[in-house]
Amino acid sequence: MVDLQGQYQNIQNQIDTKLKEVIASAQFINGNEVKMFQQELATYLNVKHVIACANGTDALQIAMMGLGLQVGDEVITVDFTFAATVEVIALLGLTPVLVDVNPDTFNMDVAALQKAITPKTKAIVPVHLFGQCANMEAILKIAKTHNLFVIEDTAQAIGADFIFSDGLRKKAGTMGTIGTTSFFPSKNLGAYGDGGALFTNDDNLAKKLRSIVNHGMSKRYYYDRIGVNSRLDNLQAAVLRIKLPLLDSYAVARQKAAAFYDRAFATCDTITTPKHSDFSTHVFHQYTLKINGINRDAVHAFLNENSIPNAIYYPVPLHQQEAYKHFKFDKDNLSVTKKLCQSVISLPMHTELALDQLEHITKTVLKFIKENE
């Protein structure tokens, strides 16, 4: 699904040199590489503050801790997402409220969001799934009306642009109260281990978040609040500093591969290719098809048999997962997610995809479709 070895070979000399420098410096935690990376990412995103942390899940948890959410507060997010988004809500004793997604973009259904708001609602967590932004203009308007926090889960869409109706463009993760992201190796901006970050334009909130990631300290051995131990190490920051200037070129490579897939599947009624939102660019963390009229799992099995990487994101809705069954979700209004979980399949998507690989992948998919329609 992701060719990290091929990507490494293109930047090997830079990576090897920099990692040796970090090891020789013996600065491993909160060193200069972390500080420089935070500054450089803030410049790229055009946001005032970037607070690095240990992983994307921690980033979400720290965001909710920083906002002072209390046990029983309701946090609205989507049913069609990776478990981390809901996991941290539950871990903090908050109440997750799951809403459905748009069937074309896989992102939060704004009408469903509006209906889910109650007096207990305190925050919204839109997930910018598969590489493009949720409808942030509408979400921010709803949040302002109801005085709600917005925490953007940008783990899959770093580098994507949201285009407001007046033409203003902002990067994913920079529009809400706090943005969060993951630097898991397979992400568009991936480290060589775990890593994450939070973004905000609020000076006071940034100060609080920086304290929380480091045991609640603002001054060494003086604890102002309950915190966690969640720090990005210098080695990972060094890798990310090398990759950050390449992020936009990585997105272009992914977009070219997606355009090839789009053309190859354009006349196949059994396949629905990803919809590109009018209000967001798409950086294609995943290239996800919907299979119509034939069994998706049979497609999955056929591709496995032919040694073509593929994945199902996600096979089971969160509201049906054993860990979350005790929450009282509005299951009758999650029909889109249920259908997507039965019909989606993702094909290889990364910066090193070659033409012959794309041709082989698409021809194999189409061969199975033709034989089984």
QUISUL-V80897 format. One record per residue. RES is the residue in three letters. D_CENTER is the distance of its C-alpha to the mean C-alpha in whole Angstrom. Layout:
res=RES d_center=D_CENTER
res=RES d_center=D_CENTER
This chain:
res=MET d_center=16
res=VAL d_center=16
res=ASP d_center=19
res=LEU d_center=18
res=GLN d_center=22
res=GLY d_center=23
res=GLN d_center=20
res=TYR d_center=22
res=GLN d_center=25
res=ASN d_center=25
res=ILE d_center=24
res=GLN d_center=26
res=ASN d_center=29
res=GLN d_center=27
res=ILE d_center=25
res=ASP d_center=28
res=THR d_center=30
res=LYS d_center=27
res=LEU d_center=27
res=LYS d_center=30
res=GLU d_center=31
res=VAL d_center=28
res=ILE d_center=30
res=ALA d_center=33
res=SER d_center=33
res=ALA d_center=32
res=GLN d_center=29
res=PHE d_center=26
res=ILE d_center=25
res=ASN d_center=24
res=GLY d_center=26
res=ASN d_center=26
res=GLU d_center=24
res=VAL d_center=21
res=LYS d_center=23
res=MET d_center=23
res=PHE d_center=19
res=GLN d_center=19
res=GLN d_center=21
res=GLU d_center=20
res=LEU d_center=16
res=ALA d_center=18
res=THR d_center=20
res=TYR d_center=17
res=LEU d_center=15
res=ASN d_center=19
res=VAL d_center=18
res=LYS d_center=21
res=HIS d_center=19
res=VAL d_center=16
res=ILE d_center=17
res=ALA d_center=16
res=CYS d_center=15
res=ALA d_center=15
res=ASN d_center=12
res=GLY d_center=9
res=THR d_center=10
res=ASP d_center=13
res=ALA d_center=12
res=LEU d_center=11
res=GLN d_center=15
res=ILE d_center=16
res=ALA d_center=15
res=MET d_center=17
res=MET d_center=20
res=GLY d_center=20
res=LEU d_center=20
res=GLY d_center=23
res=LEU d_center=22
res=GLN d_center=25
res=VAL d_center=26
res=GLY d_center=26
res=ASP d_center=24
res=GLU d_center=21
res=VAL d_center=18
res=ILE d_center=17
res=THR d_center=13
res=VAL d_center=13
res=ASP d_center=14
res=PHE d_center=12
res=THR d_center=9
res=PHE d_center=9
res=ALA d_center=12
res=ALA d_center=10
res=THR d_center=10
res=VAL d_center=13
res=GLU d_center=15
res=VAL d_center=15
res=ILE d_center=16
res=ALA d_center=19
res=LEU d_center=20
res=LEU d_center=21
res=GLY d_center=23
res=LEU d_center=21
res=THR d_center=21
res=PRO d_center=18
res=VAL d_center=19
res=LEU d_center=17
res=VAL d_center=17
res=ASP d_center=17
res=VAL d_center=15
res=ASN d_center=17
res=PRO d_center=18
res=ASP d_center=18
res=THR d_center=14
res=PHE d_center=12
res=ASN d_center=11
res=MET d_center=13
res=ASP d_center=17
res=VAL d_center=19
res=ALA d_center=22
res=ALA d_center=21
res=LEU d_center=19
res=GLN d_center=23
res=LYS d_center=25
res=ALA d_center=23
res=ILE d_center=24
res=THR d_center=26
res=PRO d_center=28
res=LYS d_center=26
res=THR d_center=23
res=LYS d_center=22
res=ALA d_center=18
res=ILE d_center=15
res=VAL d_center=12
res=PRO d_center=10
res=VAL d_center=7
res=HIS d_center=6
res=LEU d_center=6
res=PHE d_center=7
res=GLY d_center=7
res=GLN d_center=9
res=CYS d_center=10
res=ALA d_center=11
res=ASN d_center=15
res=MET d_center=15
res=GLU d_center=18
res=ALA d_center=19
res=ILE d_center=17
res=LEU d_center=19
res=LYS d_center=22
res=ILE d_center=22
res=ALA d_center=21
res=LYS d_center=24
res=THR d_center=26
res=HIS d_center=25
res=ASN d_center=25
res=LEU d_center=21
res=PHE d_center=18
res=VAL d_center=15
res=ILE d_center=12
res=GLU d_center=9
res=ASP d_center=6
res=THR d_center=4
res=ALA d_center=2
res=GLN d_center=3
res=ALA d_center=5
res=ILE d_center=7
res=GLY d_center=11
res=ALA d_center=11
res=ASP d_center=14
res=PHE d_center=15
res=ILE d_center=18
res=PHE d_center=20
res=SER d_center=24
res=ASP d_center=26
res=GLY d_center=24
res=LEU d_center=22
res=ARG d_center=19
res=LYS d_center=16
res=LYS d_center=13
res=ALA d_center=10
res=GLY d_center=10
res=THR d_center=13
res=MET d_center=15
res=GLY d_center=15
res=THR d_center=17
res=ILE d_center=14
res=GLY d_center=10
res=THR d_center=8
res=THR d_center=6
res=SER d_center=7
res=PHE d_center=10
res=PHE d_center=10
res=PRO d_center=13
res=SER d_center=11
res=LYS d_center=8
res=ASN d_center=9
res=LEU d_center=11
res=GLY d_center=12
res=ALA d_center=15
res=TYR d_center=17
res=GLY d_center=16
res=ASP d_center=14
res=GLY d_center=13
res=GLY d_center=11
res=ALA d_center=12
res=LEU d_center=12
res=PHE d_center=14
res=THR d_center=17
res=ASN d_center=20
res=ASP d_center=22
res=ASP d_center=24
res=ASN d_center=25
res=LEU d_center=22
res=ALA d_center=21
res=LYS d_center=24
res=LYS d_center=23
res=LEU d_center=20
res=ARG d_center=21
res=SER d_center=24
res=ILE d_center=22
res=VAL d_center=20
res=ASN d_center=24
res=HIS d_center=26
res=GLY d_center=26
res=MET d_center=28
res=SER d_center=29
res=LYS d_center=32
res=ARG d_center=33
res=TYR d_center=34
res=TYR d_center=34
res=TYR d_center=31
res=ASP d_center=31
res=ARG d_center=28
res=ILE d_center=27
res=GLY d_center=24
res=VAL d_center=22
res=ASN d_center=22
res=SER d_center=19
res=ARG d_center=19
res=LEU d_center=18
res=ASP d_center=21
res=ASN d_center=23
res=LEU d_center=22
res=GLN d_center=18
res=ALA d_center=19
res=ALA d_center=21
res=VAL d_center=19
res=LEU d_center=17
res=ARG d_center=19
res=ILE d_center=21
res=LYS d_center=17
res=LEU d_center=16
res=PRO d_center=19
res=LEU d_center=18
res=LEU d_center=15
res=ASP d_center=16
res=SER d_center=19
res=TYR d_center=16
res=ALA d_center=14
res=VAL d_center=18
res=ALA d_center=19
res=ARG d_center=16
res=GLN d_center=17
res=LYS d_center=20
res=ALA d_center=20
res=ALA d_center=18
res=ALA d_center=21
res=PHE d_center=23
res=TYR d_center=22
res=ASP d_center=22
res=ARG d_center=26
res=ALA d_center=27
res=PHE d_center=26
res=ALA d_center=27
res=THR d_center=30
res=CYS d_center=29
res=ASP d_center=29
res=THR d_center=28
res=ILE d_center=24
res=THR d_center=22
res=THR d_center=20
res=PRO d_center=16
res=LYS d_center=17
res=HIS d_center=17
res=SER d_center=16
res=ASP d_center=19
res=PHE d_center=18
res=SER d_center=14
res=THR d_center=14
res=HIS d_center=12
res=VAL d_center=11
res=PHE d_center=11
res=HIS d_center=8
res=GLN d_center=10
res=TYR d_center=14
res=THR d_center=14
res=LEU d_center=18
res=LYS d_center=20
res=ILE d_center=23
res=ASN d_center=26
res=GLY d_center=29
res=ILE d_center=29
res=ASN d_center=28
res=ARG d_center=24
res=ASP d_center=25
res=ALA d_center=28
res=VAL d_center=26
res=HIS d_center=23
res=ALA d_center=27
res=PHE d_center=28
res=LEU d_center=25
res=ASN d_center=26
res=GLU d_center=29
res=ASN d_center=29
res=SER d_center=27
res=ILE d_center=24
res=PRO d_center=21
res=ASN d_center=19
res=ALA d_center=16
res=ILE d_center=16
res=TYR d_center=12
res=TYR d_center=14
res=PRO d_center=17
res=VAL d_center=18
res=PRO d_center=17
res=LEU d_center=16
res=HIS d_center=20
res=GLN d_center=21
res=GLN d_center=20
res=GLU d_center=23
res=ALA d_center=21
res=TYR d_center=21
res=LYS d_center=24
res=HIS d_center=26
res=PHE d_center=24
res=LYS d_center=26
res=PHE d_center=23
res=ASP d_center=24
res=LYS d_center=24
res=ASP d_center=26
res=ASN d_center=24
res=LEU d_center=21
res=SER d_center=23
res=VAL d_center=20
res=THR d_center=17
res=LYS d_center=20
res=LYS d_center=21
res=LEU d_center=18
res=CYS d_center=18
res=GLN d_center=21
res=SER d_center=21
res=VAL d_center=17
res=ILE d_center=17
res=SER d_center=15
res=LEU d_center=17
res=PRO d_center=17
res=MET d_center=15
res=HIS d_center=15
res=THR d_center=17
res=GLU d_center=21
res=LEU d_center=21
res=ALA d_center=25
res=LEU d_center=27
res=ASP d_center=29
res=GLN d_center=26
res=LEU d_center=24
res=GLU d_center=28
res=HIS d_center=28
res=ILE d_center=25
res=THR d_center=26
res=LYS d_center=29
res=THR d_center=29
res=VAL d_center=27
res=LEU d_center=29
res=LYS d_center=32
res=PHE d_center=31
res=ILE d_center=30
res=LYS d_center=34
res=GLU d_center=35
res=ASN d_center=34
res=GLU d_center=34
